[in-house]
Amino acid sequence: MSLTTHVLDTARGRPAAGVRIDLSEVDDDGRAHFVKTVTTNADGRTDAPLLAPGESKPGRYELVFHVGAYFRASGASVGEPPFLDLVPVRFAVAPGSGHYHVPLLVSPYGYVTYRGS
């Protein structure tokens, strides 16, 4: 199994560069255990998979997208505190399921995510 993501800024119609993303594994009690932090590149993607084949296992994971800081840095009017600051996305990986792509489409006031390909 491998895991990738990308972030699109739907308010400006472009990839969201410079978004911090924290990846954690989530245990059976719902506690998140930090794995790594990555930042999106100019294409709104990470330079390498979040988890490459052989690095991951079935289970639950969480991605936390730091969108408040991204929108502040981009000059967007988000207010203080911003409506969206951290966007957590929890999802499960089934055994033998192959590649997971979890994108985030985001504006200062809403977001969408899905399992992509």
C-alpha positions as CSV (number, residue, x, y, z in Angstrom):
1,M,0.0,0.0,0.0
2,S,1.1,3.5,-0.7
3,L,-0.4,6.9,0.4
4,T,-0.3,10.2,-1.5
5,T,-2.2,13.4,-1.3
6,H,-2.6,16.8,-3.0
7,V,-4.3,20.1,-2.0
8,L,-6.2,22.3,-4.3
9,D,-7.2,25.9,-3.4
10,T,-10.7,26.1,-4.8
11,A,-11.1,29.8,-3.9
12,R,-8.2,30.7,-6.2
13,G,-8.5,27.9,-8.6
14,R,-4.9,26.6,-8.3
15,P,-2.7,24.1,-6.4
16,A,-2.1,25.0,-2.8
17,A,1.7,25.3,-2.4
18,G,3.2,25.4,1.1
19,V,0.5,23.5,3.1
20,R,1.9,21.7,6.1
21,I,0.4,18.2,6.5
22,D,0.9,16.0,9.5
23,L,0.5,12.2,9.1
24,S,-0.4,10.0,12.1
25,E,-1.4,6.4,12.7
26,V,-4.5,6.0,14.8
27,D,-4.7,3.2,17.3
28,D,-7.8,1.2,18.3
29,D,-8.6,3.7,21.1
30,G,-8.6,6.6,18.7
31,R,-5.3,8.1,19.8
32,A,-3.2,9.5,17.0
33,H,0.6,8.7,16.9
34,F,2.6,11.1,14.9
35,V,4.5,9.7,11.9
36,K,5.8,12.7,9.9
37,T,5.2,16.2,8.6
38,V,5.4,17.1,4.9
39,T,4.7,20.3,2.9
40,T,3.1,20.6,-0.4
41,N,5.1,21.7,-3.4
42,A,4.2,24.2,-6.2
43,D,1.9,21.6,-7.7
44,G,0.0,21.2,-4.4
45,R,1.5,17.7,-4.0
46,T,4.2,16.2,-1.8
47,D,7.6,15.5,-3.3
48,A,7.3,11.8,-2.3
49,P,4.5,9.5,-1.2
50,L,3.5,10.0,2.4
51,L,3.9,6.3,2.8
52,A,5.7,4.3,0.1
53,P,5.0,0.6,-0.5
54,G,6.5,-1.3,2.3
55,E,6.2,1.6,4.8
56,S,2.5,1.2,5.5
57,K,0.2,-1.4,6.9
58,P,-3.6,-1.8,7.1
59,G,-5.2,0.3,9.8
60,R,-6.4,3.8,10.5
61,Y,-4.6,7.0,9.7
62,E,-5.1,10.7,10.0
63,L,-3.9,13.6,7.9
64,V,-4.0,17.1,9.4
65,F,-3.9,19.9,6.8
66,H,-2.8,23.3,8.2
67,V,-5.0,25.4,5.9
68,G,-5.4,28.4,8.2
69,A,-1.6,29.2,8.0
70,Y,-1.7,28.6,4.2
71,F,-4.6,31.0,3.6
72,R,-3.1,33.7,5.9
73,A,0.2,33.4,4.0
74,S,-1.6,33.7,0.7
75,G,-3.2,36.9,1.7
76,A,-6.8,35.5,1.8
77,S,-9.2,37.3,4.1
78,V,-9.9,34.5,6.7
79,G,-10.7,36.5,9.9
80,E,-9.3,35.7,13.3
81,P,-9.7,33.1,14.3
82,P,-10.1,31.6,10.8
83,F,-13.2,29.5,10.2
84,L,-10.9,26.6,9.0
85,D,-7.5,26.3,10.7
86,L,-6.7,22.6,10.9
87,V,-8.6,20.1,8.7
88,P,-8.2,16.6,10.1
89,V,-9.1,13.7,7.8
90,R,-9.3,10.2,9.4
91,F,-9.5,7.2,7.1
92,A,-9.0,3.4,7.2
93,V,-6.8,1.3,5.0
94,A,-8.0,-2.2,4.3
95,P,-5.7,-5.2,3.8
96,G,-4.6,-5.8,0.2
97,S,-6.1,-2.5,-0.9
98,G,-3.2,-1.1,-2.9
99,H,-2.7,2.7,-3.4
100,Y,-4.6,5.3,-1.4
101,H,-4.8,8.9,-2.6
102,V,-6.5,11.3,-0.2
103,P,-6.8,14.8,-1.8
104,L,-8.2,17.9,-0.2
105,L,-10.1,20.6,-2.1
106,V,-10.3,23.6,0.2
107,S,-11.3,27.3,0.5
108,P,-11.3,29.4,3.6
109,Y,-14.9,28.3,4.4
110,G,-15.3,24.7,3.2
111,Y,-13.5,21.6,2.0
112,V,-14.1,18.3,0.3
113,T,-12.0,15.1,0.4
114,Y,-12.4,11.7,-1.2
115,R,-10.5,8.5,-2.0
116,G,-8.9,9.2,-5.3
117,S,-6.8,7.0,-7.5
